Amino acid sequence: MKVLVACEFSGRVRDAFIKKGHNAISCDLLPTEQPGPHYQGDVFDIIDNGFDLMIAHPPCTYLAVSGARWFKYRQKEQKEALEFVKLLLKAPIQKIALENPISVISSKIRKPDQIIQPWMFGHGETKATCFWLKNLPKLQPTNIVAGRENRIHKMAPSDKRGKLRSITFQGIADAMAEQWGCNNGSNQKSTSKTS
């Protein structure tokens, strides 16, 4: 399967799909942190290149409700961020998963199809993560573990904090590759919503 991982600099999701034998590429305005197929630039430069699946992680800076107190000062930026999300969801790709934390996407575009937590995939932490899905099943938990630490939220301020908070947990990346990378579409119920 040909997979585009949009707005990913870490290479973590890309590499999970490559390990499963897929032709995957990450794309971000930033360079990749791990060697591998990566397009540094605008995702819309390559979005029409015949991908079967796109997993998109649009920046949440102006979308996440954790920053709601700043929304009134960032209306223009939020509008642009929402337009970017809409364009990603309307991409000419058969299967799409768009990931973001709890955000205004829910009220401005549509509610998410699924909300997961890292502790469902082997990481004893909390970080509610929403998925908006097109022609994909909901992710099934792979390793429910004890511990509900909110480490990501409590992360100390630094110039790297935003980047560190945005990296996908390895257990979730592996679940995406295992469950969404199968060519037969799995026997799980598929969600087929478009905006």
C-alpha positions in Angstrom: 0.0 0.0 0.0 1.2 3.5 -0.7 1.0 5.6 2.5 1.3 9.3 3.1 1.9 10.4 6.7 1.2 14.1 6.5 2.6 16.6 9.0 5.0 14.2 10.6 8.7 15.0 11.2 9.5 12.2 13.7 9.1 9.4 11.1 7.5 7.2 13.7 4.2 6.4 11.9 6.0 6.2 8.5 8.5 3.7 9.9 5.8 1.6 11.5 4.2 1.2 8.0 7.5 0.5 6.3 8.2 -2.3 8.8 4.9 -3.9 7.7 6.1 -3.8 4.1 4.3 -0.7 2.9 5.6 2.1 0.6 5.3 5.0 3.1 6.6 8.6 3.1 6.3 11.3 5.7 5.8 14.9 4.8 6.4 18.0 6.9 7.7 21.6 6.7 10.4 20.4 9.1 13.1 17.9 8.2 12.6 14.3 9.4 14.3 13.3 12.6 14.8 9.7 11.5 16.4 8.7 8.1 13.8 7.5 5.7 11.5 8.6 2.9 10.5 12.2 3.7 9.2 15.1 1.7 10.1 18.4 3.3 7.6 20.9 2.1 3.9 21.5 1.6 1.8 18.3 1.7 -0.3 19.6 -1.2 2.8 19.3 -3.4 2.5 15.5 -3.3 -1.0 14.7 -2.1 -2.2 13.8 -5.6 0.6 11.2 -6.1 -1.7 8.1 -5.9 -1.7 7.4 -2.2 -4.0 4.6 -0.9 -3.9 5.9 2.7 -3.2 9.2 4.4 -2.6 9.6 8.1 -2.6 13.4 8.8 -1.4 15.1 11.9 -2.3 18.8 11.3 -0.7 21.2 13.8 -3.0 21.7 16.7 -1.6 25.1 17.9 -4.8 27.0 16.9 -7.2 24.1 17.2 -6.7 22.4 20.5 -9.1 23.4 23.3 -6.2 23.4 25.7 -5.4 26.8 24.2 -9.0 28.1 24.2 -8.2 31.2 26.3 -6.2 32.5 23.3 -8.8 31.8 20.6 -10.1 35.4 20.6 -6.7 36.7 19.7 -6.0 34.0 17.0 -9.2 34.0 15.0 -7.5 34.4 11.6 -4.9 31.6 12.4 -7.7 29.3 13.6 -9.7 29.9 10.5 -6.7 29.0 8.3 -6.0 25.9 10.4 -9.6 24.7 10.0 -9.4 25.3 6.2 -6.2 23.2 6.2 -8.0 20.4 8.0 -11.0 20.6 5.5 -8.6 20.3 2.6 -6.9 17.3 4.1 -10.2 15.5 4.8 -11.3 16.2 1.2 -8.0 14.8 -0.3 -8.4 12.4 -3.3 -7.3 9.5 -1.2 -9.4 6.4 -0.5 -8.6 6.0 3.2 -7.9 8.9 5.5 -7.3 9.2 9.2 -6.9 12.7 10.6 -5.5 12.9 14.2 -5.7 15.8 16.6 -6.3 16.3 20.3 -9.6 17.5 21.7 -10.2 20.5 19.4 -12.5 22.9 17.7 -12.6 20.5 14.7 -15.4 18.8 16.6 -17.6 21.9 16.7 -16.5 23.6 13.5 -16.3 20.6 11.1 -17.6 17.4 12.7 -17.3 15.2 15.7 -14.5 12.7 15.7 -15.2 9.1 14.9 -13.0 7.9 17.8 -11.1 9.1 20.8 -8.2 6.9 22.1 -5.7 7.1 25.0 -2.0 6.0 25.0 -2.8 3.5 27.9 -4.9 1.5 25.4 -1.7 0.8 23.4 0.9 0.0 25.9 1.8 3.5 27.4 0.7 4.2 31.0 -0.2 7.8 30.1 -3.2 9.9 29.3 -3.5 12.1 26.2 -6.9 12.1 24.6 -6.4 11.7 20.8 -9.2 12.1 18.3 -9.5 10.5 14.9 -11.6 11.6 12.0 -11.8 8.6 9.7 -12.7 7.9 6.1 -13.1 4.3 5.0 -11.1 3.0 8.0 -12.1 1.0 11.0 -11.7 2.4 14.5 -8.4 1.4 16.1 -8.8 -1.5 18.5 -6.8 -1.4 21.8 -3.7 -3.6 21.6 -2.2 -3.5 25.1 -4.3 -1.9 27.9 -1.9 -1.1 30.7 -2.1 0.3 34.2 -1.1 3.9 35.0 -2.8 7.0 34.0 0.0 9.6 34.2 -0.6 12.9 32.4 3.1 13.3 31.5 2.6 15.1 28.2 0.4 17.8 29.8 2.9 18.3 32.7 5.9 18.6 30.4 8.1 21.6 31.5 8.2 24.6 29.2 11.0 24.5 26.6 11.8 25.3 23.0 11.2 21.6 22.2 8.0 21.1 24.2 5.7 21.5 21.2 7.6 19.1 19.1 7.8 16.5 21.9 4.1 16.8 22.6 3.2 16.1 19.0 5.1 12.8 18.5 2.8 9.8 18.1 3.3 7.1 20.8 5.0 4.0 19.3 2.2 1.7 20.4 -0.4 3.8 18.5 1.9 4.0 15.4 2.3 0.3 15.5 -1.5 -0.2 15.8 -2.2 2.0 12.9 0.2 0.0 10.7 -1.1 -3.3 11.9 -4.8 -2.5 11.6 -5.0 0.1 8.8 -2.2 -1.4 6.7 -4.0 -4.6 5.9 -5.1 -4.6 2.2 -8.3 -6.5 2.9 -9.8 -3.7 5.0 -10.0 -5.9 8.1 -13.2 -7.5 9.3 -13.9 -4.6 11.7 -16.7 -2.2 10.9 -15.5 0.5 8.6 -16.3 4.2 9.1 -17.0 6.0 5.9 -17.6 9.7 6.6 -16.6 12.6 4.5 -16.8 16.4 5.1 
